[in-house]
Amino acid sequence: MQTKKLRLLFSVISLVCLCGASTATAATPIKKFSAPDFSGDYTCTGNDANEGAYQASVHLELKPKHSQGQFGAYRFTLEVPGFGTYPGHAASKGKMMAIYFANTDPTTKDYGTGIAEFKKNRHGKWSFSKYYFEPEYKGGNFGFESCTQN
């Protein structure tokens, strides 16, 4: 009799655990990406505290597998003539985006983090303004960029 009661008790506990686990999973469903998609090529002008004015181009590519709801995941590539390529990644929420970038030449210590705000320009194309900080480039650096989708 005790063995039957123990088996019944373990069965009930197992069922409760399974139901609890399945409810926890169901409580956090993956949501379809619903924010604006900023993918594309951009032409930029910038002003760097150490280097001065510059021209650049940016390529943004949405990573749908890692984007959901109002949150977007992106591959980011910045090209600056005379300075090189800065591959990185970005995460967006709505029209705000955090960006990490690093020059392909690690000896320059030319890497940093930026924050950008997107808006549609009068021609219906995306544009963004970015502030960036580079903690090690030439003893520390910052700058601003304005970019418009091609």
N, C-alpha and C positions, 0 to 999 in steps of 0.2 A: 504494500500500500504506500509506504514512504517513497519508494522508487517512482511510482506513478505520479505522486504529487510533485516530486522533484523534477521529473521530465516535463510535466505540465507547467511548472513555474519557469523552467528554462525556456520552454517554447514561448511563453508569454513575454518574458524579458527579451528574447531574440526578436520577436515581432515588434515590440515597442521600440527597440533600438533601430530596426530596419525602417520603421515608419518615421522615426525621428530623423534619421539620416536622409531619407528621401524628401522630407519636408524642408530640411535645411537647403538641399540642392535646389528644390523648386522655388525657394524664396529669393534666389539670386539668378534669374534667367538672363541669358545673353540677349541684349537688345540690338536691333538692327541700327547701323550707323545712320544718324539723322541730322548731323551737323553739316555745315557747308564743306565741300571738298575743295581744298586750295591747291590741288595738284596742277602742275604746269611749269612753264619756264617764265622767269622774271628778269627784267633788266633793272639794275640797281645803281644808285649813286650813294656814296658814303662819305663820312668824315671821321677819320681815325685820329685819336689824340696824339699818337706818335708819328703816324705816316701822312696825315693830312687827307686831302680829298682823293677819292678813287672811284673807279667804275668797276662794276662786277656783274655777274649773272648768277641766278639761283635756280635750281631745279628741285621741285617738291614732288614726292610721289606717295600717295596715300597707301597704307598697308591695311586693306580691308579686314584681313584675318584678325588684326589686333586693334581694330576700331569698333566702338559700339556706342550707341546713344549719342550724347553730345561730345564724346571723347574721340579724338582722332590720333592715329599713329602714322608718322611719316618718315621716309628717307629724305634727307636733306643734303644737297651738294651746292657749295659756293665755289665759284671760280673767280679769282682776282688776277688779272694780267700783271705779271711781274712779281707776284707773290705765291701763286700756285693754287692748288685745289684743296678744299676744306670739306671732306665728307663728314656727315654727322647724322643726327636723328632729331626728331621733334615730336612733341606731344601737344595737342590742342584741346581746348575746351571752348566750345562756341567759336567766337572770333578772336580768341587769345591763343598764343602759341609760345611754348618754351622750346628753345633750340640749343642743341649742343653741336659744336663744330671743332675740327682739329686739322691743321695743316698736315699734309701727307709727309712732310719732313719733320720728324719729331725733334730734331736738334734745335729748331727755332723756338720751341715751347710756345708756339702760336696756336693756342686753342682757347675756347671760352664757351660762355653760355649767353644766350640772348633771350629777350622777350619781345614778341611782336604782336601788333594789333592789326587785324585785317578789316578792310572795308571795300565796298564796290566804288569804283571811280565813276565819273560822269559818263564814261563810255561802256559801263557795265562789266568792266574787267576788275579782277581782284588787285588790290594794292595793299602793301603793309609797311608799317614803320617799325623799325627794330632798334632797340638799345642793346649793346652787348658789353660784356666784361671779360677780360682776359687776365687771369691772376698772375701769370708768369712772363708774358711777352714783354721784353724790355723793362722788367721791373714792375710790371702791372700796366694795364691799358684798358681803354674803353672807347666806344664810338657809337655812331648812329648810321642807319641805312634807311633809305626809302626805295622801295621796289614796286614795279608795276608789271602785271602779267602781260606777256607778249600776245 
